[in-house]
């Protein structure tokens, strides 16, 4: 099936869903209407770009016909249109190829964001706190909700670890390529001789699991309660409000003491545990292509980096896609849309390439070597 046929089918499906959303029977069934509206929304961007593409192709065809006109003014006008429309149709066609790629089923989900200090001591913990602030500011710009599940502060005022839920529209689709080691190069406040230090933190981004995807059996989870530590007054330190969940089959342990209520802490801890168990299932499925979290995050060693933040040069570099921006000051304020979009485009292009190579292999499968053409040396 060629690209145009696929897009025609998508548009027909979109139109059918539009008609269903106007059907009183669907409108009166809230569950059915919600599912129909979601499918409609999923196709909306593709159909919108396809309609732009069809309009541009039609205008380009008309312009090419006008180029043969005897009137020099019309020919000049047609040439201007051709100059404008040719790159536009090429750009729209490339967008449509990306939009037709199989959708990541997790793209619509909220995420569990984990940030931990790696190599570098106090400087690493300070940078971990700054990166959490960076993501929080970006979340504010997208009107997402950031809910801290647990946080461990360092003596220097940084964060040894921050675990948070980020909820909103298509959060995972934006943040899924942030997992890995982030390296910072700068002169620490405590450095007397002005030497640049290198420190690292690890970032893990996991899709939040729905209850139906990961079922927590009571027999598989040990629940321990204890007194919370840190600021919060007498009720924090004297009541058993903190909760620790241990998943016996896997050995995963999750603690939460952010709330004063034991019930709320347990609910938060269960959300984290479900997401980590869901991630384990994803890892099993993705091990064949090396996409598990451990290969993304690694050990936190300085050499296992996906991105470097160099404060002296006001530079941020993403090593996976070869992109360098000399606007680190803006990035640290949460202006990371350009970085995120570049990552998405890069990995989508990789998927397109793999898809094309796979299609080519299906059309031209490798010939079986029967030894007939090898000559004496092959005997």
N, C-alpha and C positions, 0 to 999 in steps of 0.2 A: 504494500500500500504506500503510495507516494505521499509527500508532505501535504499537498493540497487536499487529497482525499481524507487524510486524517483530520485536517482542520475543518473541512466541511462537516464531517461526522460530529466533531466537538461542537460546532455551531448549532447543528440540528438538536443535539442533546441539550444544549443551553436553552434554545427556544422552547423545547418541550418542558423543561423544568420551569421556565418563566410562566408557561401556561398552567402548569400544575399549581404554582404559587397563587394563581388567581382563582383556582377552583375552590368553591365554598367547602367541599368535602375535606380538602387538605387543610384549609384555613381553620376549620373547626377541630381538627386533630392536631393538638400542639406538638406531639412527638413527631408525627409525620411531617408537619410543616417545618419543624426545626431541621430535620434531616434533609428535606428538599432544599431549604434555604442554604444549608451548608454546601451541598453539592453544586448549587447554583453559584455560590460565592467562589468556590474552588475553580470554576470554569470562566469566571468573569474576566479576569486579566487576559487569559489566552484569547477569548473571543474579541475583546476590545482591541488587542494588538492585531489580530487577524483582519478585523474590519478596517483598521488603519492601513494595513498592508494591501488589501484588495483595492481600496480607494487610490492609494499611491500607484499601484500597478496600472489601474485604469487611466489615471491621469498621465502616466508615463507613455502608455500606448498611444493616447491621443496626441501627445507632444511629438512623438516620433512620426506620426502621420502628418503633422503640420510642418515638419522640417522640409517636406517636399513641396510646400506651397510656393507659388511664384512671388508672393508679396515678401520683400526682404524684411519688413518689420515683423511679420508673423513668424518668419523663419528665425529671426533673432530672439523673439519671445519664446519660441519653441525650444531653442537651444538653451536658454536660461532655465526653463522648466526641466529639461533633461539633465542639466548639470546639477540641479537641486534634487531631483527625484531619484536618480540612479543610486547615490549613496544612501538615501533614505530607505529605499526598498531593500537594499542589501542589509542594512542595519535591522530593519523589521524582520526580515527573513531569519537572521541570526537569532534574534530574540525569540522567535517562534520555535526554532529548533530547541532552544533551552527550555521553553515552557512545555514542550511536549515530552521532555524527559520524565521517566517515572518519578512520581512524587515521593518524597521521604515521608512515611506515615507519622513521623514524630514532629514534623515542622510546625504543626499547630499547637504543640504542647507547651506548657510552662516548664521551667527548668529548675533543677537543683544545682546551685552554683557553689563550688567549694574552692576556696583560696587558702593556700598554706605557704608559710615561709619555708624556703629551701636553704641553699648554701649562703652564708653571709651574716649569720648571727642577727644582732639588733637591726642592722641595715636592711636585711631581708624582711624582717617583721614590719618595719616602717613602710617598705615598698608594698607589702601585702595589703596594708591598710589603705594606701593610696590607690592601689588598683581596685580595691572594693569600692572606694569612693568614686573612681572613674566609671565603673559599671553602674553604680547607683545614679550618677548624674545622667548617664546615657538613658537609663531606665526612666528617669523623670521626663526626659525629652520625648520619650515614646509613650508616656502616660502608663507605664507599667508599674506594678506594685512589687516592692522589695520587702520581704519579710525575713528578718534574721532568725534562724533556728538556733544557732549557737555561735559563740565567739569566745576566743581565748586571747587575752591581751598579753603583750610582752612587757618587761620591766621598763623598756624605753618608750612606751606609749604606742607601740605598733600592734600588729595582730599576728599571733602565731598561727591562728586558723580562724576563718570565717565561713560559716555554712548558711546559705540563705536560699529561700524560694523566690523566684522571679516569675510573676504572673502577668499575662497580658496577651496582646494579639501577636501570634506567630513568633513567640520569644525564641524557641529553639532554632527556628529557621535563620535567625539573625546571629545567635551566639554559638552555634554548634561547632564552629571552627576555632573557637578561642581556647579549647583544651590544649594544654601543653606547658612547657617551661617558658616563662617570661624572664628575661635577663635585664638588669639595670646596671648602668655604668655612670657613676657620679662620685663627687667628693662628699663623703659623709660629714655631718655637722661636727662630729667629734674628731675629725682628721685635722691635725695641727699643721701638717706639711703640704697640704693641698693635693695629696695623691688621690687618683681616681680608684675607687674600689668597684669590684664586680660582685653582684649578688643575684640570687635567683629566687623565684617563687613558682609554685605550680598552680595552675588553674584547671579545674575539671568542670565540664558542663554536661549534665545528664538530664534527659527528658523525664518529667514527673510521670510516674506510673499511675494509671487509673486503678481503682479498686478491682475492676473486673479483669484486669491484665495480671495483676499479682495478688493472689489470695493469701492472706496471712492466717495460718492455722494456729489456734491458741496453743496447741500442744508443741508447736515448733518455736515458740517465743517465750523466753524467760524474762519476767518483768522485775526489776529491782528499783526501789525508791530510796532516795537519800536527801540530805540537806544540801541546798544550793550553796555555792560559795560566791564570794565577790560582793559588790555593792548591792544594796536593796533593803537594808534595814533588818529589824529583828525577825520579821516573818520569813525572810529569805533563809536565814541561818538556823532557824529553830524548827521549821516545819519540813516534812518530807515531801516537798513539792517537785524535786528533780526526779527525772525518770531515766532509767537505763534499760534498753531493750537488747537482748542477745538472741540472734537467730541461730538456733542450735544446729540445723543442718549445714549451714555455711560458716558459722563462727562470726558473722558480722555483728558488730556492736555499735549501737547508736545511743547517744545521751542527749538530753535536752533539759535545760534549767532556765530558759529565757522567761517563762511565765511564772507567776506566783501560784497558779492553779496546777495541781498534779494532772487533772484531766486534760487541760490544754497542752501541757508538756508532752503527755503521752500521745495525743493526736498528732502533734508536730513530729515527734520521733517516729511514729508509724509512717508518716508521709516520706520521711527521709529513708527509712528502711525499705519501703516499697520501691522507691526510685533506685536504690543501690541494687536491690535484687533484680529489678528490670534491666539494669545496666549489665549485670552478670549474664543474664539471658542473651542480651544483645552481643556481648563479647563472645559467647559460644558460637553464635551465628556468624560473626565477622572475623573469627580467628584466621580463616583461610585467606583473607585479603589483608590481614595485619592491621585491622582498624579498631582493636580494643583499646580501652582507656590506658592500660599500662604502657603500651607503646607510644601513646600520645604524651603522657605525663612523665614517664620515666622515673628516675630517682631524684630529680631535682639538681643534678650535677650541672655545672656551668656549660658543659659542652652540648647538652641535650636541649637546645633552645629552639623555639619557633619565632621569637620576636625579641629584639633588643631595643631598649630605651636609653639613649645616650643624652644625658642632660647638658653636658658641656657643649655639644654640637646642636642641641635642640632637635635631635633626630630620632625617629623611630623607624626600624627596619623589620619587615616581615620576611624571614629567610626562606619560607616555603614558596612564596610567590615572587620574590625578588623586588619587592616594593619598598622604597624609602621615601619618607615624608619629613621635611624639615619644619615641622610644626608640632613638636612634642608638647609645647606649652598648651596648645589647644586640645591635643589628644588627652592630656591629663585632666582636662576639665570635662571630659566625657564626649568630645567631638570625634567619634570613631566611626561614623557612618561610611566614610571613604574607605577605611581599612576593612570593615566588615563586607562591604559591597565588592571590593577587589578580591577578597578571599572566596566569596560565593561564586563570582564570575570565573575565577581560576579553576576551582574544583568542578564547576559545571562544564567548563571547556574540556577538562580531563575526562569527564563522563562521556561527553560527546565523542571524543577521540576513541575511547574504549568501545563505545557503541558502534562507531564506524568500522573499527578494526574487526569487531565481532561479526558484523554484517558481511564484511568482505571475506572473512574466513568461511562463513556459511555458503557464500556464492562460489568461492574458489577454495575448496578444501584441499589440504596438502596431499600430494600424490603419494601413494604407498610405494615404498622402495622394495621392488621385487628382485633387485640385484642384477637385472638384465643389462643396465647401461653402465655398470661400473667397470667393465673390462677385466683384464687379468688381475689388477690390483685388488679388485673387490671380491675375488674368489676366496 
